[in-house]
């Protein structure tokens, strides 16, 4: 709040800003607007702790200014203050009181604006004056590009020092119509002019001209109870921007980050054997959790889309995380689900520079970093692939059940046909043997009556089954419960759709009622027909018994005829059941084909996601990296699945043969592998339809010999037999569910030359990956001592990226490097200290604690940064003198 050469209003404004107890309700920074003798205006902003004494002290330094009395009806006529802008800066600098409580901000509006430093002839003084920010009296968007370039140090004539831009408004009217007209937001670590100065020094992150973005997901706080903290838990809160943990060696920085990873389900112990077979765990981090968290716990408070959650994970029961929200019962969450729920990336010391050291996991690590922007889609895709693999194996089992039903159906058909032929032949023999035509006819009709009984029974079974299916459909049709999507019902179109679904469900139920009624009436009719038919059947049986009695001489033939009749009746029932099973399982073939097609689609979708991520890498890495999706030409899943088919077949080096087999199959992409799978499915189907013999027939043996290894490897009969015997739902399911694991391949660009990423130096790899990570918007980024991975020559590029990145995502770093803290403009600095080194956890004595925390603008924080990271003020000043740079340590 400023007025021209006057402070009379300030006490009233400050009084109005406080409540009845004198506690400020809003921050008011007192100030004076000063017109210099060289036609440049300047704002002098005072610290909120200053009083009228400091304000008057500055006014008394202005030669031509005679303030009006506080009781005067009008202020004095505004004249220039009698000092040039340079003289004003010098006057404040030499005044030991004003120097620490006043911030001078020159006006640097457009060239046509009133009394601006951005006028012809002012370039030399603008270049030399020691100011870090300017103010304008318009919207930031109204500035022309040349003016912005001058302010930001991109036109050498006006200086190379970057200055911040503070958009202000000159009210000028008693109705306050211009108040707040020019939007400007400043992020402050504390309420002081030093905080504004620090904001000017990191304006990319701290000043915005529209509502600032905040991360939708962030770590709010961690609380740790362990052997390193003692009986009293250590509690640390994090800024939603950039938090830096500092301290000497062994002070607990790395331990706190590993505890945080543990609380988020991302500790080193959580990845053992998961990322890739043979992954080498970091023993120190694993041991830290095992040794120090027995009987202890880690609590992490998270904010996800404005909702606070507390995650608690105990060292004695680390398999689950308990999640609590206000008003809800605790929810158990497994480790994988926890990582899916809260996006975060975490890296240990030197992890970025050793990414390529372990070839087993190198490709996965690189892909995970490069594809972080699409991480949610990638996770959904990977979950879809995992589910689809299970669906393929289940569908194979169902298809195998159908093939078995087909075999049983064919066998039943064959048996019925054989019995019919035999009975027809017997009837012919009876006719030729002297049985009267009437009796032969009566005896021959018995199968028809038996078949009629079978038909009536089959109708009864089918009607009962269909009624149950229709009843189930009535209960489950369109079963989308709107109650599970309560929030979505706030949208009118969604509510309308929900109503349509409810109407359709009612209509389906109404439409199916006549079907149920029809089936009920059919069943009644069947029952009546069965009763009537039963009477006729009884009459026939009387005639049948009489015919048998008259043909006593041919009793043996008649007995045989009856025996065949009974067998035929039983076989016909079995045929009906086999036909029903065949029909019921027939959809399994479509499900099997659909499941395989869906898996192929999801694998293709994953490749498309990696392609999209690759396209973003060049931009996100600042041109230091090139990227392309790399197809997996020898998927290890496929090789291992085929080796499973050869287990126990006495092949020498089956892995080598299978590796070559898969490589040849993938020469034409997935088409060749699909052909391999189709052939194996065909062989397995043939095996089931053949009755699953122990050994294959000649035709099946020839097919196996041509199919395995593409016919390039000679197979002995014994090897063919063993491979055939090994073919089952389980082994074939593994083959069909095997998929390639496409990755992202990076190329490092150095001086216009492309270098394979694995051939770049560890420092080049780490700096490129950190550039990429900082330009991404992919959740909280946790890095332990990134400076261990970096060359000092790229450090300033990294800190510039940190200042930009922390505006829209949360960064949590542990570091010994002052550039990362000070020039990176940490929003919060947490100083750790230890009574004994953190890696000596032998006793129960508390070892680590927070010494002090706060923003860089906090004097105590600047003092501890100077002491810990610079070796003290004297060391810093000596180094400055050696460089030929005299420096005053603020807050030292």
C-alpha positions, 0 to 999 in steps of 0.5 A: 500500500503506497502513496506519493511521498506520504505515509499518512494513510498507512496507520489507518490501513494497518489498523483496519487490517487487524482484528479486535485482538490486534492479530493481522487478518491480511498481510499489508506491506507499507510503502511509499511511491517515489518520483525521482529527479530523472523522471523515473518512479520507484516503489519503496516497500517496507517490512511489515514489522516496521513503524512510522520511525522507519517510514519517516527515516526514508522520507527524510532522505528525500531532499525535496520532500516535505511531508504534510502533517497528519492532520492536514486536509491535503497532502503536499504537491507532488514534486520529484524527490531531489534524488536520481534513481541511482542516488536513491539506491545509494542512499538506502544502501548506506543507511544501516537501518533502511538497508535491511527493511526497505526494498526498492522496485523501479517502474519499468512499464512500456516506453510510452508509460508515465515515468518509466525506467524503460525510456530512451537513455536509461539503458546504462543505469538500468544495466548497473543498478542492483535491483532484482524486480520492477513494477508495471501498472498494466496487465503482464500480458499487455507488455511488448516482447522487447520490454519483457526481454529488457527486464529479463536480461536478454538484451545486453545493452540493458543488462544480463541480470534477470529481473522479476515483474510485479504487476501493480495497480494505481487506484486513483479513484475513491470508489476503488474501481481499479483496485486489484485490476492487474492480477499478480500472485507472489509465493512467500515463505514468510511475511517479509520484504526479504520474502519478496526479494527471494520471490524476485530472485526466483520469479519463474516459480514464485510469481504468476499473473493468473491463479497459480497451479498447485499439484493435485496430489502431494505429500503433506507430512511424514511421521516416523517412529523408529530406532533412529528417532527414539520414543518421540516420533520425528514429524516433517511437513513438506511444501507443495512446491520444492522441499530440500533436506540438508545436513551433514553426512549421516544426519538422516536425510537419506533415511527420511527419504527411504522412510517416505518411500516405505510409507508410499509402498516404494521402499527398496524392499518392495521392489525385490524380485518385482521389477525384473528377475535378477534385480540387485537390491540396495542392501543398505536401504533394505537393511535400514527398514529391517533393522530400524522399523521393528516395533515402529511405523511410518505415517504419511499424510497425502492430499489427493484432489483436496482430500487428505489421507493418512497412510500408516505402514508398520515395520512389523507388518509391512505387507499392507498400508492402512489408509484413513480418511475423515469419517471413514473406516481404515482401508487396507491397501496392498503395496501395488495398489498403493503405488497405483493410487499415489503417483510418485517417482523416487530415486536413490543416490547415484541411481540416475547415473547408474541406470544402465549398469544393470542390464536386466532392468536398464530398459525398464528403468529408462522406459519408466522415466521416459513414459512418466507423462503417460504413467496412468495410461500405462498402468491401466494398460499393464493392468489390462494386459495382466487381466487379459493374460488371465482371460486367455488362459481361462478361455483356453480351458473353456475352449478345451472343455468345448473340444472335450464336449465335441469329442464326447458328442462325436463318440455318443453319435457314433455309439447311437448309430452303431446300436441302431444298425445292430438293432435293425439287423436283429429285427431283420433276423427276427422277421426271417426267423418266423416271427409274425409281421404284426409282432415284428412290427410291435417289437420294432416300434419299441425304440420309437416309444423309448425315443419319445420318452427321451424327447419328453424328458429332454423338453422338461430339462430344457424348459427348466434350464431356460426358465432359470436363465430368463429369471436370472436375466430379469434380475441382472439385465442392465445392472449398472447401479447409479448409486455407485456413481452418485457424484456423476449424477450431478450432471444433467445428461448423466442423470438423464442416461441413468433414468433411461437405463432404469426405464430400459431395465424395467422394459426388459423385465416387462418384455421377459415376463411373457417369455416366462409365462410362455415357458410356464405354459409350455411346461404345463402342456408338456406335463399334460402331454406326458400324462396322455402319452404315458397312457398310450405307452402303457397300452403299447407295453401290453401289446409288446409283452403279448408279442414277446409271449407269442414268440417264445421260440425266438426268446433269445432274439427278443431278449437281445432286441430288448437289450439293444433297445435298453442300450440304445435308450441310454445311449440316446440320453447320453447323446442328448446330454453330449449335444447339449454340452457341445451347444452350451460350450460352443460360445467358448470358441468365440470367447477364446478368439476374443480374449486372444484378440484383446491381448494383441490389441492391448499389446499394440496399445502399449506400443502406441503409448510408448510411441507417444511418450517417445515423441515427447522426450525430445521436447521434455529433455530440451533436445538432449535426448532422442527416443523411439519405441523399441519392439521386443524381438525376443520376448523372454516370456515367449522363450520361457513358455516354449521351454516349458513345453520341452521340459523333460524332453532331453533337449540339449540347450533348449533355451538356445533353440527356443530363443532362436525359434522366438527370434525367427517368429518375431522377424515379421512382428507378431504375425509369426508368433501368432502362427506359432500359437495357432499351430500349437492350439491346433495340435492341442485340439487334435490331441483332445479330439483324439482322446488325449493319448499318451503318444501322438499318431503319425500325423500329429508327430509329423505336425509337431516335427514341422512346427517345433523350432520351425522345423529347423531342429531335428527331433527324435521320436522320444522328444516328440512324444515328450513334447506331446505329453507336455502339451496341456491347458497350463503349458499352452496357456503360458505360451498364449499369454506370453507377450513382448515387452516393448521399451523406449530406446534413448539416444544422447545428443552431444554437440549435434552428434548422436550417441547411444544412451548406454555409451554416454558417460554416467554424468551425461546420462544422469543430467539428461534424465534429470532434465527429462524428469523435471520437465514432466508433470508426473506426480511427486518427484523424490531424489536423494542427492541428485548432485552425485549424478551431475557435472557441475557445468550443468548444475545451473541448467538443472536449478533453472528447471527446478524453479520452473518444475516446482510451480506445478509439481512437488519436489522433495530432494536431499542434497549437499549442494547449495546451488540446488537449495539456494539457486533452485529456490527451495520453498522449504528447507529442512535441516537434519542433524544426528546425535550419532551417525544414522548408519550406526543403529546399534543402540536405542538412543535417538539419532536423527531429528529436525534441527530447524526448518523454514523458507530461504528468506528465514534468517535462521535458515540462511544462516544454517545453509551458509554454515552447512553448505558453504562452510560458513560465512568466512569461507564463502567470502574468502572464496568470493574474494578469490573469484574476484567477487566481493559479497555481502552475506545477507543474514550472516 
